[in-house]
Amino acid sequence: MSKRLNHKTPWYRLDLSAIVYPTLQRRNFSSVYRLSVILKEKVEPDLLQKAVDLTLPRFPTFKVAMRKGLFWRYLEPNDRPGPFVEPDIVNPCMPMFFQNSNRYLIRIYYYECRIALEVFHSLSDGGGALYLLRTMTAVYLRLKGYEIPDGHGVLALDEKPDPEELEDAYIRYASSRVRPPRSRDKTYRIRGTKEPFYTLNIINGVLQVSQVRAVSGKYQVSVTEYLNAVLLYALLEKQKADRVFRELPVSIAMPVNLRRFFPSKTLRNFITMVYPSIDPRMGDYTFEDIVVQVHHFMRYYINNKFLNADITTNAAVTRNPFIRVVPLFFKDFVVRQFYKRVQDRQSSAGLTNLGIIETPKEMKAYIERFDVLMGQPFSARTNCAVASYGDSLSISFASSIVEADVERLFFRKLVKDGIHVKIESNRKTG
């Protein structure tokens, strides 16, 4: 929620998720993700810049700069010129340095028919940033002369932000009386050749939603469950091919959009992580075995009671009186060590699914699809991101290693199941 600094300047405390990302930021790691909309006409940069200028004031938690206090970082309004639209680059999601680009923590790029929004994760998760991208795109289309109404993810520019849009929803809903235990098992890590700084390899598959639904329906699971199972299958096959001395569990870090379970309009971070996994030390798993296990995992862990307990565990950190008065540099050190030794070891890959993206029906005539990109992983692994619009389903992998074995195994499995996949990539061929 908005507070007062020196009774003059509004500012925002970092939410529970946001606290981590500035701590982990470094030259070879970026807490930046990308949302893109692919239009059916080439983008006009001048009109896009006007759309950005008109839209951003409606989103005060994105029009901010990062500041460092003695005990915590915080966000304050940024009235500097910008952000300025730029031609797109080969390696997206570059690290953001808080002093650059007039201190803005978002970037807007264009290329051919694509508008891309990059966001430093302390501002928002993908669900919140999607409102900014949809509204900005709607304003851009209006400037081109098209009639686009508000609603269905497009916010009205002449309305003041709802207070809920600005809230730290974690604090509002963290009320469980018990904290669930968390696994500290070491998981399989992908072996590969590290790319030079800063190279992000992207492989994007475009599929038909109808085909994926038909296949997942045959397995009697949701699309998200099916895609998680395919990725776990690919990771298991990769570990076998590595001929490791000792097999380890394979695990996926999957964000859950908490707005589905706790009513909130927040445009800030409101996610938590779950970790569907398979342990090959228990025996051989067929793909059908994997699907069943993922399905039951999701049903058991993804419910409002377990998720409430999980976010209560996270909230306990900031509520601790001792931690509150510990200097920021010490907090940063502890968080970095915990993430390296515990959090990052819990997963072999990441997978996020934004789900079905809605827009006003009047926009559908001008939009081909939406893409999402998680950005560079913290360690040598691959991150997978999924978005659906109409009958178009986009699956994007991002990694900082040369080999694309996991991605290849993933898409081959989809094709084997009868799903047509169109592959796009920024990788050099030949």
C-alpha positions in Angstrom: 0.0 0.0 0.0 1.1 3.5 -0.6 2.9 5.1 2.4 4.3 8.6 3.0 8.0 9.5 3.0 8.7 12.8 4.7 4.9 13.4 4.4 5.4 14.5 0.8 6.7 11.7 -1.5 4.6 8.5 -1.9 6.6 5.4 -1.8 6.1 1.6 -1.9 7.7 -1.1 0.2 8.9 -4.0 -1.7 6.5 -6.9 -1.5 7.6 -10.4 -0.2 8.7 -11.6 -3.6 10.3 -8.3 -4.7 12.7 -8.3 -1.8 14.7 -11.2 -3.3 15.4 -9.9 -6.8 17.7 -6.9 -6.2 19.7 -9.1 -3.9 20.4 -11.7 -6.6 20.9 -9.2 -9.4 24.5 -9.3 -10.8 26.4 -8.8 -14.1 25.7 -12.4 -15.3 22.2 -12.8 -13.9 19.1 -10.8 -14.6 15.9 -10.7 -12.6 14.1 -9.5 -15.8 11.3 -11.2 -17.7 9.6 -10.3 -21.0 6.0 -10.2 -22.2 5.4 -9.6 -25.9 2.4 -9.1 -28.2 2.7 -10.0 -31.8 0.5 -7.7 -34.0 -0.7 -8.3 -37.5 0.7 -5.0 -38.7 4.2 -3.5 -38.4 4.7 -1.4 -35.3 5.0 2.4 -35.7 7.6 3.5 -33.1 6.4 7.1 -32.8 2.8 6.0 -32.0 4.1 3.3 -29.6 6.1 6.0 -27.7 2.9 8.1 -27.5 1.0 5.1 -26.2 3.7 4.5 -23.5 3.6 8.2 -22.4 -0.2 8.1 -22.1 -0.4 4.7 -20.4 2.3 4.7 -17.8 0.9 7.3 -15.4 -2.1 5.0 -14.9 0.3 2.4 -13.5 2.1 4.2 -10.6 3.9 1.0 -9.3 5.6 0.7 -12.7 6.5 4.4 -13.0 9.1 4.1 -10.2 12.8 4.0 -9.3 14.6 1.7 -6.9 16.0 3.3 -3.7 18.2 1.7 -1.0 17.6 2.5 2.7 19.5 1.4 5.7 17.3 -1.6 6.4 15.2 -2.1 3.2 14.9 -1.1 -0.4 11.9 0.7 -1.6 10.3 2.1 -4.7 9.6 5.8 -5.3 7.8 7.7 -8.1 10.0 8.4 -11.1 9.1 11.6 -13.0 12.2 11.5 -15.2 11.8 11.4 -19.0 11.1 7.9 -20.4 11.0 5.1 -20.7 11.8 5.4 -24.3 10.9 2.7 -26.9 13.9 1.1 -28.6 14.5 -1.3 -31.5 14.6 -4.9 -30.2 17.9 -6.6 -29.4 19.2 -10.2 -30.1 19.6 -11.1 -26.4 16.6 -9.9 -24.4 16.2 -9.6 -20.7 19.6 -8.0 -20.1 20.4 -7.1 -16.5 18.9 -3.9 -15.3 21.2 -1.5 -13.4 19.2 0.8 -11.2 21.1 4.0 -12.2 20.7 3.5 -15.9 17.8 4.5 -18.3 16.7 7.4 -16.0 16.3 4.8 -13.3 13.3 3.1 -14.9 12.8 -0.6 -14.2 10.9 -1.4 -17.4 11.9 -1.4 -21.1 9.8 -1.3 -24.2 11.1 -2.7 -27.5 9.7 -3.1 -31.0 10.6 -5.3 -34.0 8.5 -5.8 -37.1 5.1 -6.7 -35.6 6.3 -7.2 -32.0 5.9 -5.0 -29.0 7.9 -6.3 -26.0 7.7 -5.2 -22.4 10.6 -6.1 -20.1 10.1 -5.8 -16.4 12.4 -6.1 -13.4 10.7 -8.7 -11.2 10.6 -6.5 -8.1 7.8 -4.4 -9.7 5.4 -7.2 -10.6 4.8 -10.7 -11.7 3.7 -11.7 -15.2 0.0 -11.5 -14.2 0.3 -7.9 -13.1 2.6 -6.7 -16.0 0.2 -8.2 -18.5 -2.3 -5.5 -17.6 0.3 -2.9 -18.5 1.1 -4.5 -21.8 -2.6 -5.0 -22.8 -3.5 -1.5 -21.8 -0.5 0.0 -23.7 -1.3 -2.1 -26.8 -5.0 -0.9 -26.7 -3.9 2.7 -26.5 -1.5 2.1 -29.4 -4.3 0.7 -31.5 -6.6 3.6 -30.6 -3.9 6.0 -31.8 -3.9 4.1 -35.1 -7.6 4.9 -35.4 -9.1 1.6 -34.1 -12.0 1.5 -31.6 -10.9 -0.5 -28.6 -13.0 -0.4 -25.4 -11.7 -0.9 -21.9 -12.2 -4.1 -20.0 -10.9 -7.7 -20.3 -7.5 -6.8 -19.1 -7.4 -3.2 -20.5 -7.6 -0.6 -17.7 -9.3 2.8 -18.2 -6.7 5.7 -18.3 -9.2 8.2 -16.9 -9.7 6.2 -13.7 -7.6 6.4 -10.6 -5.9 3.1 -9.6 -7.9 1.0 -7.3 -6.1 0.8 -3.9 -6.0 -3.0 -4.3 -3.8 -2.6 -7.4 -1.1 -1.1 -5.2 -1.3 -3.4 -2.2 1.2 -6.1 -1.0 -1.4 -8.9 -1.1 1.0 -11.3 0.6 0.6 -9.4 3.9 -3.1 -9.2 3.5 -3.6 -12.9 3.2 -0.8 -14.4 5.2 -2.9 -15.8 8.1 -2.2 -19.5 8.5 -1.4 -20.9 11.9 1.0 -23.5 10.5 4.0 -23.4 8.2 4.5 -26.4 5.9 7.9 -28.1 5.8 10.0 -27.4 2.7 12.2 -29.9 0.9 15.9 -29.4 0.8 16.7 -32.3 -1.5 19.4 -31.6 -4.0 18.1 -32.0 -7.6 19.6 -32.8 -10.9 21.5 -30.0 -12.6 21.8 -29.8 -16.3 25.3 -30.1 -17.6 26.3 -27.8 -20.5 28.7 -25.4 -22.0 28.3 -21.9 -20.6 27.6 -19.2 -23.1 29.7 -16.0 -23.1 28.4 -13.0 -21.3 25.5 -12.0 -21.9 24.1 -14.6 -24.3 20.5 -15.8 -23.9 19.5 -18.7 -26.1 15.8 -18.7 -27.0 13.8 -21.4 -28.6 10.1 -20.7 -29.1 7.5 -23.2 -30.1 4.1 -22.1 -31.5 1.3 -24.7 -31.1 -2.5 -24.8 -31.5 -4.3 -24.7 -28.2 -7.0 -27.1 -29.5 -4.4 -29.8 -30.3 -2.7 -29.5 -26.9 -6.1 -29.6 -25.1 -7.0 -32.7 -27.1 -3.8 -34.5 -26.1 -3.9 -33.5 -22.4 -7.6 -34.6 -22.4 -6.5 -38.1 -23.5 -4.3 -38.2 -20.4 -7.2 -36.8 -18.3 -5.1 -33.8 -17.1 -5.0 -30.1 -17.6 -2.7 -28.4 -20.1 -0.4 -27.1 -17.4 -0.2 -30.6 -15.9 0.6 -32.1 -19.2 3.3 -29.6 -20.1 4.9 -30.1 -16.6 4.9 -33.8 -17.3 6.6 -33.4 -20.7 9.3 -31.2 -19.2 9.9 -33.7 -16.3 10.1 -36.5 -18.9 12.7 -34.4 -20.9 14.8 -33.8 -17.8 14.7 -37.5 -16.9 15.9 -38.4 -20.4 18.6 -35.8 -20.3 19.9 -37.2 -16.9 20.0 -40.7 -18.4 21.9 -39.5 -21.4 24.4 -37.7 -19.1 25.3 -41.1 -17.6 25.6 -39.6 -14.1 27.3 -41.6 -11.3 24.3 -41.1 -9.0 20.8 -40.2 -10.2 19.0 -37.3 -8.5 15.4 -36.2 -8.4 14.3 -33.9 -11.3 12.1 -31.0 -10.2 10.4 -28.0 -11.8 10.0 -24.6 -10.1 6.5 -23.5 -11.1 5.0 -20.1 -10.1 1.3 -20.2 -9.0 -0.8 -17.1 -9.5 -2.3 -16.5 -6.1 -5.0 -14.2 -7.5 -6.8 -17.4 -8.5 -7.2 -18.3 -4.8 -7.2 -15.1 -2.9 -9.3 -12.2 -4.3 -7.0 -9.3 -5.1 -6.6 -6.8 -7.9 -2.9 -6.2 -7.1 -0.6 -5.4 -10.0 2.4 -6.2 -7.9 3.9 -9.6 -7.2 1.4 -12.2 -5.9 2.8 -15.6 -6.7 4.4 -18.5 -4.9 6.4 -21.5 -6.0 5.5 -25.2 -6.1 7.9 -28.0 -7.2 6.4 -30.9 -9.1 9.2 -33.6 -9.2 10.1 -37.2 -10.0 12.6 -39.2 -8.1 14.2 -41.9 -10.5 15.9 -43.5 -7.5 12.5 -45.1 -6.8 12.5 -46.9 -10.1 11.8 -46.3 -13.8 8.9 -44.0 -14.8 6.9 -44.2 -18.0 5.4 -41.0 -19.3 2.0 -42.1 -18.1 3.5 -42.6 -14.6 4.8 -39.0 -14.7 1.5 -37.6 -15.8 -0.4 -39.3 -13.0 2.2 -38.1 -10.3 2.1 -34.5 -11.6 -1.7 -34.5 -11.6 -2.0 -35.7 -8.0 0.8 -33.3 -6.9 -1.1 -30.4 -8.3 -4.4 -31.4 -6.7 -2.7 -31.9 -3.3 -0.6 -28.7 -3.2 -2.4 -26.1 -5.2 -5.3 -25.1 -2.9 -6.0 -22.1 -0.8 -5.1 -23.7 2.5 -1.7 -25.0 1.5 -0.9 -21.8 -0.4 -1.9 -19.6 2.6 0.4 -21.6 4.8 3.2 -21.2 2.2 2.9 -17.4 2.0 2.6 -17.2 5.8 6.0 -18.8 6.0 7.5 -16.2 3.7 5.7 -13.3 5.5 7.3 -14.5 8.8 10.7 -13.3 7.6 9.7 -9.6 7.2 7.5 -9.7 10.4 10.4 -10.9 12.5 11.5 -7.9 14.8 15.1 -8.9 14.7 15.3 -9.1 10.9 13.6 -5.7 10.6 16.5 -3.9 12.3 19.3 -5.9 10.6 21.2 -3.7 8.1 20.5 -4.2 4.5 24.0 -5.4 3.5 23.7 -8.3 6.0 20.1 -9.2 4.8 21.5 -9.3 1.2 24.3 -11.6 2.2 21.9 -14.0 4.0 19.4 -14.0 1.1 22.1 -14.7 -1.5 23.5 -17.6 0.5 20.1 -19.1 1.1 19.1 -18.9 -2.5 22.4 -20.4 -3.7 22.4 -23.3 -1.2 18.7 -24.1 -0.8 16.3 -22.4 -3.2 18.2 -22.7 -6.4 19.1 -26.4 -5.6 15.4 -27.3 -5.4 14.7 -27.2 -9.2 16.2 -28.6 -12.4 14.2 -26.2 -14.6 11.5 -23.6 -14.4 8.0 -23.5 -16.0 5.5 -20.8 -15.8 2.1 -20.7 -17.6 0.3 -17.3 -17.9 -2.7 -19.3 -19.0 -5.4 -18.0 -21.4 -4.8 -14.3 -22.1 -8.0 -12.2 -22.5 -8.4 -8.9 -24.4 -11.5 -7.0 -25.6 -12.9 -8.9 -28.6 -12.2 -5.8 -30.7 -8.5 -6.3 -30.3 -8.4 -9.8 -31.6 -8.5 -8.7 -35.3 -5.1 -7.0 -34.8 -3.3 -9.5 -32.6 -1.5 -12.7 -33.7 -0.4 -14.0 -30.3 1.3 -13.3 -27.0 4.7 -14.6 -25.9 6.3 -14.7 -22.5 10.0 -15.2 -21.6 11.4 -15.9 -18.1 14.9 -14.6 -18.9 18.2 -15.9 -17.8 18.2 -18.7 -15.2 20.3 -18.2 -12.0 22.2 -21.4 -12.7 22.9 -23.7 -15.7 19.4 -24.8 -16.5 16.6 -23.8 -18.8 13.4 -21.8 -18.1 10.2 -22.5 -19.9 7.3 -20.0 -20.2 3.8 -20.6 -21.7 1.0 -18.2 -22.9 -2.2 -18.8 -24.8 -4.2 -16.4 -26.9 -7.1 -17.6 -29.0 -6.0 -20.9 -30.6 -2.3 -20.0 -30.4 -0.1 -21.4 -27.6 3.4 -20.1 -27.3 6.1 -22.1 -25.4 9.5 -20.2 -24.9 12.7 -21.7 -23.5 15.5 -19.5 -22.3 19.0 -20.7 -21.3 22.5 -19.5 -21.1 24.1 -22.8 -22.1 25.1 -23.9 -25.7 23.3 -27.3 -25.7 19.6 -27.5 -26.2 19.1 -31.2 -25.3 16.2 -30.6 -22.9 14.4 -28.3 -25.3 14.8 -30.9 -28.1 13.5 -33.7 -26.0 10.6 -31.6 -24.9 9.4 -30.6 -28.4 10.0 -34.1 -29.8 7.7 -35.5 -27.2 5.0 -33.0 -28.2 5.4 -34.0 -31.8 5.3 -37.7 -30.9 2.0 -37.1 -29.2 0.6 -35.7 -32.4 1.0 -31.9 -31.7 2.3 -29.8 -34.6 5.1 -27.4 -33.5 6.5 -24.4 -35.3 10.0 -23.5 -34.0 11.5 -20.1 -33.9 14.9 -19.2 -32.3 17.5 -16.5 -31.9 20.2 -19.2 -32.1 22.7 -19.0 -35.0 22.3 -21.8 -37.4 24.7 -23.4 -39.8 
